[in-house]
Amino acid sequence: ADAVFAVSENEKVQRIRLGSLEPDHITDELIEKLAKCNKLCPQFHISLQSGCDKILKKMNRHYTSEEYFSLCEKLRKEFNDCTLTTDIMVGFPYENDEDFETTRQFAEKVGFEKIHIFPYSRRSGTVADRMDEQIEKSVKSQRVSTLSQTAEKIRNEFLHSQVGKVLSVLVESKQCDGEYFGYTKNYTPVKIRSNAEVGSIKEVKIIDYADDFCIGI
């Protein structure tokens, strides 16, 4: 996994945020070690690809949906206020309507704070490209749209759940409208409607949310 470092020169504060992770690489031992790192941002982007075991097997992914869900439960139990984000591919060869619905329901079950959704795209010379039952482009587009609606619903529910909380925000920039923008430890974007100092960590009360971010003062 990649690690992203956020540093405040004023307060000598450092935060560590992990990049994309593969679920079968996150062992209990790794979770235990990460839990001891007080500078770790509890945001985990763990690639899912599909919530249907049949399609995961076709993709040659080395985990099941049950194993993935168990991992998510472990992370949420170990890390307070952690957020889980993921990648989901739709329209992989052999994915029928039932398989897609299984994935959509799985996304709801996990309650991902954000989902990157993309349609399967054929690549010449790959095993998947030689598979039978390729999915029509129009079907893939419809599935992206349907899953996007589910993802937006889950995202809005999460942002709404932050209203009323007081969160530590790393202030990253000043906007052209005079307001400030930054991220919480679990990588929730926040627009700050009060004075702040770029590079500092500010305690912010979340009063609302809009589009894809929270609003705080």
C-alpha positions as CSV (number, residue, x, y, z in Angstrom):
1,A,0.0,0.0,0.0
2,D,1.0,3.6,-0.6
3,A,1.2,6.0,2.3
4,V,0.3,9.7,2.0
5,F,1.8,12.1,4.6
6,A,0.1,15.4,5.7
7,V,2.4,17.8,7.5
8,S,1.8,21.1,9.3
9,E,5.0,23.1,9.4
10,N,3.5,25.4,12.1
11,E,2.6,22.8,14.6
12,K,4.9,20.0,13.4
13,V,1.9,17.7,13.0
14,Q,2.1,14.7,10.8
15,R,-0.7,12.5,9.6
16,I,-0.3,9.2,7.7
17,R,-3.0,8.1,5.3
18,L,-2.7,4.7,3.5
19,G,-3.4,4.5,-0.2
20,S,-5.2,1.6,-2.0
21,L,-5.2,-1.7,-0.2
22,E,-5.9,-5.3,-1.3
23,P,-8.2,-7.1,1.1
24,D,-6.3,-10.3,1.2
25,H,-3.1,-8.4,2.3
26,I,-4.7,-6.9,5.4
27,T,-3.9,-9.5,8.1
28,D,-4.9,-9.4,11.8
29,E,-1.2,-8.8,12.5
30,L,-1.2,-5.7,10.3
31,I,-4.4,-4.3,11.8
32,E,-2.9,-4.7,15.3
33,K,0.3,-2.8,14.2
34,L,-1.7,-0.1,12.5
35,A,-3.9,0.4,15.6
36,K,-0.8,1.3,17.6
37,C,0.1,4.2,15.2
38,N,-1.5,7.3,16.7
39,K,-0.7,9.3,13.6
40,L,-2.7,7.0,11.3
41,C,-5.7,8.5,9.6
42,P,-8.5,5.8,10.0
43,Q,-9.5,5.8,6.3
44,F,-9.1,2.6,4.4
45,H,-9.6,2.3,0.6
46,I,-10.0,-1.4,0.0
47,S,-10.6,-2.6,-3.5
48,L,-13.7,-4.8,-3.7
49,Q,-14.4,-5.1,-7.5
50,S,-17.5,-7.1,-7.0
51,G,-19.8,-8.2,-4.1
52,C,-20.7,-11.4,-5.9
53,D,-18.6,-14.5,-5.2
54,K,-19.2,-15.9,-8.7
55,I,-17.8,-12.8,-10.3
56,L,-14.9,-12.5,-7.8
57,K,-13.9,-16.0,-8.8
58,K,-14.1,-15.1,-12.5
59,M,-11.9,-12.1,-11.8
60,N,-9.4,-14.4,-10.0
61,R,-9.7,-12.4,-6.8
62,H,-8.4,-14.3,-3.8
63,Y,-11.2,-13.6,-1.3
64,T,-14.9,-14.0,-0.9
65,S,-17.6,-11.4,-0.1
66,E,-17.9,-12.9,3.4
67,E,-14.2,-12.6,4.0
68,Y,-14.3,-9.0,2.8
69,F,-17.2,-8.1,5.0
70,S,-15.5,-9.7,8.0
71,L,-12.5,-7.5,7.3
72,C,-14.7,-4.4,7.3
73,E,-16.2,-5.3,10.6
74,K,-12.7,-5.8,12.1
75,L,-11.6,-2.4,10.9
76,R,-14.6,-0.6,12.2
77,K,-14.3,-2.3,15.6
78,E,-10.6,-1.5,15.9
79,F,-10.5,2.1,14.6
80,N,-12.9,4.7,16.0
81,D,-14.8,6.7,13.3
82,C,-13.0,4.9,10.5
83,T,-14.3,5.3,6.9
84,L,-14.2,2.6,4.3
85,T,-14.0,3.4,0.6
86,T,-13.7,1.1,-2.4
87,D,-13.6,0.4,-6.1
88,I,-16.4,-1.6,-7.8
89,M,-16.4,-2.8,-11.4
90,V,-19.7,-3.5,-13.1
91,G,-20.3,-5.4,-16.3
92,F,-17.5,-8.0,-16.0
93,P,-18.1,-11.0,-18.3
94,Y,-20.8,-13.4,-17.1
95,E,-22.3,-10.8,-14.7
96,N,-26.0,-11.1,-15.0
97,D,-28.7,-8.9,-13.4
98,E,-28.9,-11.1,-10.3
99,D,-25.1,-10.9,-9.8
100,F,-25.2,-7.2,-10.2
101,E,-28.0,-6.8,-7.6
102,T,-25.9,-9.0,-5.2
103,T,-23.1,-6.5,-5.6
104,R,-25.4,-3.5,-5.1
105,Q,-26.9,-5.0,-1.9
106,F,-23.5,-5.9,-0.6
107,A,-22.4,-2.2,-1.0
108,E,-25.4,-1.2,1.1
109,K,-24.6,-3.9,3.6
110,V,-21.0,-2.6,4.1
111,G,-22.1,1.0,4.0
112,F,-19.1,2.3,2.2
113,E,-18.5,6.0,2.8
114,K,-17.5,6.4,-0.8
115,I,-17.5,4.2,-3.9
116,H,-15.5,4.6,-7.1
117,I,-17.6,2.9,-9.8
118,F,-16.4,2.0,-13.3
119,P,-17.6,-0.3,-16.1
120,Y,-15.5,-3.2,-17.2
121,S,-13.4,-2.3,-20.3
122,R,-12.1,-5.0,-22.6
123,R,-8.3,-5.2,-22.9
124,S,-6.9,-7.2,-25.9
125,G,-4.9,-10.2,-24.9
126,T,-6.3,-10.6,-21.4
127,V,-8.1,-13.6,-20.0
128,A,-11.3,-11.6,-19.5
129,D,-11.3,-10.4,-23.1
130,R,-11.4,-14.0,-24.3
131,M,-14.3,-14.9,-22.0
132,D,-17.8,-15.6,-23.4
133,E,-20.9,-13.6,-22.4
134,Q,-19.4,-10.1,-22.7
135,I,-21.8,-7.5,-21.4
136,E,-23.4,-4.9,-23.7
137,K,-22.2,-1.3,-23.2
138,S,-25.7,-0.1,-22.6
139,V,-26.2,-2.6,-19.8
140,K,-22.9,-1.6,-18.2
141,S,-23.9,2.1,-18.4
142,Q,-27.2,1.3,-16.7
143,R,-25.5,-0.6,-13.9
144,V,-23.1,2.2,-13.3
145,S,-26.0,4.6,-13.0
146,T,-28.0,2.3,-10.7
147,L,-25.0,1.7,-8.4
148,S,-24.1,5.4,-8.4
149,Q,-27.6,6.2,-7.0
150,T,-27.0,3.7,-4.2
151,A,-23.5,5.0,-3.5
152,E,-24.8,8.6,-3.4
153,K,-27.5,7.6,-0.9
154,I,-25.0,5.9,1.4
155,R,-22.6,8.9,1.1
156,N,-25.3,11.4,2.0
157,E,-26.3,9.3,5.0
158,F,-22.7,9.3,6.2
159,L,-22.3,13.1,5.7
160,H,-25.6,13.7,7.5
161,S,-24.3,11.6,10.4
162,Q,-21.4,14.0,10.9
163,V,-23.7,17.0,11.6
164,G,-23.4,18.1,15.2
165,K,-19.9,16.6,15.7
166,V,-16.8,18.5,16.6
167,L,-13.9,17.2,14.4
168,S,-10.3,17.9,14.0
169,V,-9.7,19.2,10.5
170,L,-6.3,19.6,8.7
171,V,-6.8,23.0,6.9
172,E,-5.3,22.5,3.4
173,S,-6.3,25.6,1.5
174,K,-8.2,28.9,1.4
175,Q,-10.9,29.1,-1.2
176,C,-11.6,32.0,-3.6
177,D,-14.8,32.8,-1.6
178,G,-12.7,33.4,1.5
179,E,-13.7,30.1,3.2
180,Y,-11.3,27.3,4.0
181,F,-11.1,23.7,3.0
182,G,-9.6,20.6,4.7
183,Y,-10.0,17.0,5.7
184,T,-10.8,15.2,9.0
185,K,-8.7,12.3,10.2
186,N,-11.0,9.9,8.4
187,Y,-10.6,11.9,5.2
188,T,-14.0,13.6,5.2
189,P,-13.8,16.9,3.2
190,V,-14.9,19.9,5.2
191,K,-15.6,23.5,4.1
192,I,-14.9,25.8,7.0
193,R,-16.9,29.0,7.4
194,S,-14.7,30.6,10.0
195,N,-11.2,31.9,10.3
196,A,-8.5,29.3,10.0
197,E,-4.8,29.0,9.2
198,V,-3.6,26.9,6.3
199,G,-1.5,24.0,7.5
200,S,-3.0,24.0,11.0
201,I,-5.4,21.5,12.6
202,K,-8.6,23.2,13.7
203,E,-11.5,21.9,15.8
204,V,-14.5,22.4,13.7
205,K,-18.2,21.9,14.5
206,I,-20.1,20.3,11.6
207,I,-23.3,22.2,11.0
208,D,-24.4,20.9,7.6
209,Y,-23.4,19.1,4.4
210,A,-23.7,19.8,0.7
211,D,-22.7,18.0,-2.5
212,D,-19.8,15.8,-1.4
213,F,-18.5,17.6,1.7
214,C,-19.4,18.7,5.2
215,I,-19.8,22.3,6.3
216,G,-18.3,23.5,9.6
217,I,-17.6,26.6,11.7
